[in-house]
């Protein structure tokens, strides 16, 4: 998983940058389905961030179905279809955009519910 990087001057939260970098690496085949990812501490060292930041990013990717946490096997790429991941990514972008426009997440939820 070479080429992972974050930009501390970017306004995007560090754990979101880490998640995005890992998403990209998985999408580009740097880690395929069933492959183990490096330990969070190693990723943190490479990225120059706290291990808790990496763990937060990994939990986010687990929620998206991209990775699995397995006791005794570490963190592995799940091999699930990236479609859900793409949707979750777009939702996060929408929430970030809405915040920049002055809307709170609950206001955004009401807008989305109004589209049904």
Phi and psi restraints in degrees (value plus and minus 20) as a CYANA .aco file:
   2 UNK   PHI     -98.1   -58.1
   2 UNK   PSI     137.3   177.3
   3 UNK   PHI      64.2   104.2
   3 UNK   PSI     -14.3    25.7
   4 UNK   PHI     -90.2   -50.2
   4 UNK   PSI     116.8   156.8
   5 UNK   PHI    -177.2  -137.2
   5 UNK   PSI     133.7   173.7
   6 UNK   PHI    -148.8  -108.8
   6 UNK   PSI     140.0   180.0
   7 UNK   PHI    -140.1  -100.1
   7 UNK   PSI      82.7   122.7
   8 UNK   PHI     -79.9   -39.9
   8 UNK   PSI     -40.7    -0.7
   9 UNK   PHI    -104.3   -64.3
   9 UNK   PSI     -31.6     8.4
  10 UNK   PHI     -91.0   -51.0
  10 UNK   PSI     123.1   163.1
  11 UNK   PHI     -93.6   -53.6
  11 UNK   PSI     -35.1     4.9
  12 UNK   PHI     -87.6   -47.6
  12 UNK   PSI     115.6   155.6
  13 UNK   PHI     -77.3   -37.3
  13 UNK   PSI     124.7   164.7
  14 UNK   PHI     -78.7   -38.7
  14 UNK   PSI     -63.1   -23.1
  15 UNK   PHI     -85.1   -45.1
  15 UNK   PSI     -50.4   -10.4
  16 UNK   PHI     -91.6   -51.6
  16 UNK   PSI     -55.7   -15.7
  17 UNK   PHI     -85.1   -45.1
  17 UNK   PSI     -62.2   -22.2
  18 UNK   PHI     -82.8   -42.8
  18 UNK   PSI     -66.4   -26.4
  19 UNK   PHI     -79.2   -39.2
  19 UNK   PSI     -62.5   -22.5
  20 UNK   PHI     -83.9   -43.9
  20 UNK   PSI     -61.2   -21.2
  21 UNK   PHI     -84.5   -44.5
  21 UNK   PSI     -62.2   -22.2
  22 UNK   PHI     -87.9   -47.9
  22 UNK   PSI     -59.7   -19.7
  23 UNK   PHI     -77.8   -37.8
  23 UNK   PSI     -66.2   -26.2
  24 UNK   PHI     -81.8   -41.8
  24 UNK   PSI     -65.9   -25.9
  25 UNK   PHI     -81.0   -41.0
  25 UNK   PSI     -60.6   -20.6
  26 UNK   PHI     -87.6   -47.6
  26 UNK   PSI     -64.2   -24.2
  27 UNK   PHI     -82.0   -42.0
  27 UNK   PSI     -53.6   -13.6
  28 UNK   PHI    -107.4   -67.4
  28 UNK   PSI     -15.7    24.3
  29 UNK   PHI      62.4   102.4
  29 UNK   PSI      -7.5    32.5
  30 UNK   PHI     -88.2   -48.2
  30 UNK   PSI     -41.5    -1.5
  31 UNK   PHI    -163.8  -123.8
  31 UNK   PSI      98.9   138.9
  32 UNK   PHI    -117.7   -77.7
  32 UNK   PSI     154.1   194.1
  33 UNK   PHI     -72.6   -32.6
  33 UNK   PSI     111.2   151.2
  34 UNK   PHI      67.0   107.0
  34 UNK   PSI     -32.5     7.5
  35 UNK   PHI     -98.5   -58.5
  35 UNK   PSI     124.2   164.2
  36 UNK   PHI    -100.9   -60.9
  36 UNK   PSI     121.1   161.1
  37 UNK   PHI    -107.1   -67.1
  37 UNK   PSI     137.1   177.1
  38 UNK   PHI     -81.3   -41.3
  38 UNK   PSI     134.9   174.9
  39 UNK   PHI     -77.8   -37.8
  39 UNK   PSI     130.8   170.8
  40 UNK   PHI     -74.8   -34.8
  40 UNK   PSI     -59.6   -19.6
  41 UNK   PHI     -82.3   -42.3
  41 UNK   PSI     -61.1   -21.1
  42 UNK   PHI     -86.0   -46.0
  42 UNK   PSI     -63.3   -23.3
  43 UNK   PHI     -81.9   -41.9
  43 UNK   PSI     -60.4   -20.4
  44 UNK   PHI     -81.5   -41.5
  44 UNK   PSI     -61.8   -21.8
  45 UNK   PHI     -83.2   -43.2
  45 UNK   PSI     -65.7   -25.7
  46 UNK   PHI     -81.4   -41.4
  46 UNK   PSI     -60.4   -20.4
  47 UNK   PHI    -105.5   -65.5
  47 UNK   PSI     -33.9     6.1
  48 UNK   PHI      53.2    93.2
  48 UNK   PSI      12.8    52.8
  49 UNK   PHI    -146.1  -106.1
  49 UNK   PSI     152.5   192.5
  50 UNK   PHI     -91.8   -51.8
  50 UNK   PSI     125.9   165.9
  51 UNK   PHI     -79.4   -39.4
  51 UNK   PSI     -52.9   -12.9
  52 UNK   PHI     -84.9   -44.9
  52 UNK   PSI     -52.1   -12.1
  53 UNK   PHI     -84.1   -44.1
  53 UNK   PSI     -63.8   -23.8
  54 UNK   PHI     -85.5   -45.5
  54 UNK   PSI     -62.9   -22.9
  55 UNK   PHI     -82.0   -42.0
  55 UNK   PSI     -58.7   -18.7
  56 UNK   PHI     -83.3   -43.3
  56 UNK   PSI     -62.0   -22.0
  57 UNK   PHI     -84.0   -44.0
  57 UNK   PSI     -61.5   -21.5
  58 UNK   PHI     -86.0   -46.0
  58 UNK   PSI     -56.9   -16.9
  59 UNK   PHI     -83.7   -43.7
  59 UNK   PSI     -59.0   -19.0
  60 UNK   PHI     -81.5   -41.5
  60 UNK   PSI     -64.7   -24.7
  61 UNK   PHI     -86.9   -46.9
  61 UNK   PSI     -52.1   -12.1
  62 UNK   PHI     -85.7   -45.7
  62 UNK   PSI     -62.3   -22.3
  63 UNK   PHI     -81.5   -41.5
  63 UNK   PSI     -51.8   -11.8
  64 UNK   PHI    -101.1   -61.1
  64 UNK   PSI     -29.7    10.3
  65 UNK   PHI      65.7   105.7
  65 UNK   PSI      -7.9    32.1
  66 UNK   PHI    -104.7   -64.7
  66 UNK   PSI     -51.0   -11.0
  67 UNK   PHI    -152.4  -112.4
  67 UNK   PSI     139.4   179.4
  68 UNK   PHI    -144.9  -104.9
  68 UNK   PSI     122.8   162.8
  69 UNK   PHI    -120.9   -80.9
  69 UNK   PSI      98.7   138.7
  70 UNK   PHI    -146.8  -106.8
  70 UNK   PSI     104.3   144.3
  71 UNK   PHI     -78.0   -38.0
  71 UNK   PSI     109.1   149.1
  72 UNK   PHI      63.1   103.1
  72 UNK   PSI     -30.8     9.2
  73 UNK   PHI    -140.4  -100.4
  73 UNK   PSI     -23.1    16.9
  74 UNK   PHI      53.9    93.9
  74 UNK   PSI    -170.2  -130.2
  75 UNK   PHI    -126.5   -86.5
  75 UNK   PSI     104.0   144.0
  76 UNK   PHI    -141.4  -101.4
  76 UNK   PSI     133.4   173.4
  77 UNK   PHI     -91.8   -51.8
  77 UNK   PSI     109.1   149.1
  78 UNK   PHI     -99.1   -59.1
  78 UNK   PSI     -51.2   -11.2
  79 UNK   PHI      66.5   106.5
  79 UNK   PSI     -15.4    24.6
  80 UNK   PHI     -85.0   -45.0
  80 UNK   PSI     134.1   174.1
  81 UNK   PHI     -78.6   -38.6
  81 UNK   PSI     118.5   158.5
  82 UNK   PHI     -93.1   -53.1
  82 UNK   PSI     -23.6    16.4
  83 UNK   PHI     -77.9   -37.9
  83 UNK   PSI     -66.9   -26.9
  84 UNK   PHI     -82.9   -42.9
  84 UNK   PSI     -61.0   -21.0
  85 UNK   PHI     -79.6   -39.6
  85 UNK   PSI     -61.4   -21.4
  86 UNK   PHI     -84.6   -44.6
  86 UNK   PSI     -59.9   -19.9
  87 UNK   PHI     -86.3   -46.3
  87 UNK   PSI     -65.4   -25.4
  88 UNK   PHI     -80.7   -40.7
  88 UNK   PSI     -59.8   -19.8
  89 UNK   PHI     -81.8   -41.8
  89 UNK   PSI     -64.6   -24.6
  90 UNK   PHI     -85.1   -45.1
  90 UNK   PSI     -58.4   -18.4
  91 UNK   PHI     -82.5   -42.5
  91 UNK   PSI     -64.1   -24.1
  92 UNK   PHI     -81.2   -41.2
  92 UNK   PSI     -60.2   -20.2
  93 UNK   PHI     -83.7   -43.7
  93 UNK   PSI     -60.8   -20.8
  94 UNK   PHI     -83.1   -43.1
  94 UNK   PSI     -64.1   -24.1
  95 UNK   PHI     -81.9   -41.9
  95 UNK   PSI     -64.0   -24.0
  96 UNK   PHI     -82.7   -42.7
  96 UNK   PSI     -64.3   -24.3
  97 UNK   PHI     -82.3   -42.3
  97 UNK   PSI     -64.2   -24.2
  98 UNK   PHI     -80.0   -40.0
  98 UNK   PSI     -62.6   -22.6
  99 UNK   PHI     -80.8   -40.8
  99 UNK   PSI     -61.2   -21.2
 100 UNK   PHI     -84.1   -44.1
 100 UNK   PSI     -46.8    -6.8
 101 UNK   PHI    -109.3   -69.3
 101 UNK   PSI     -19.0    21.0
 102 UNK   PHI      73.7   113.7
 102 UNK   PSI     -10.5    29.5
 103 UNK   PHI    -116.1   -76.1
 103 UNK   PSI     121.8   161.8
 104 UNK   PHI    -107.9   -67.9
 104 UNK   PSI     135.8   175.8
 105 UNK   PHI     -74.1   -34.1
 105 UNK   PSI     -58.0   -18.0
 106 UNK   PHI     -86.1   -46.1
 106 UNK   PSI     -53.2   -13.2
 107 UNK   PHI     -87.4   -47.4
 107 UNK   PSI     -58.0   -18.0
 108 UNK   PHI     -85.1   -45.1
 108 UNK   PSI     -60.4   -20.4
 109 UNK   PHI     -80.2   -40.2
 109 UNK   PSI     -63.7   -23.7
 110 UNK   PHI     -82.3   -42.3
 110 UNK   PSI     -59.2   -19.2
 111 UNK   PHI     -81.8   -41.8
 111 UNK   PSI     -66.1   -26.1
 112 UNK   PHI     -84.5   -44.5
 112 UNK   PSI     -63.3   -23.3
 113 UNK   PHI     -82.5   -42.5
 113 UNK   PSI     -51.3   -11.3
 114 UNK   PHI     -90.2   -50.2
 114 UNK   PSI     -34.3     5.7
 115 UNK   PHI    -106.2   -66.2
 115 UNK   PSI     -29.5    10.5
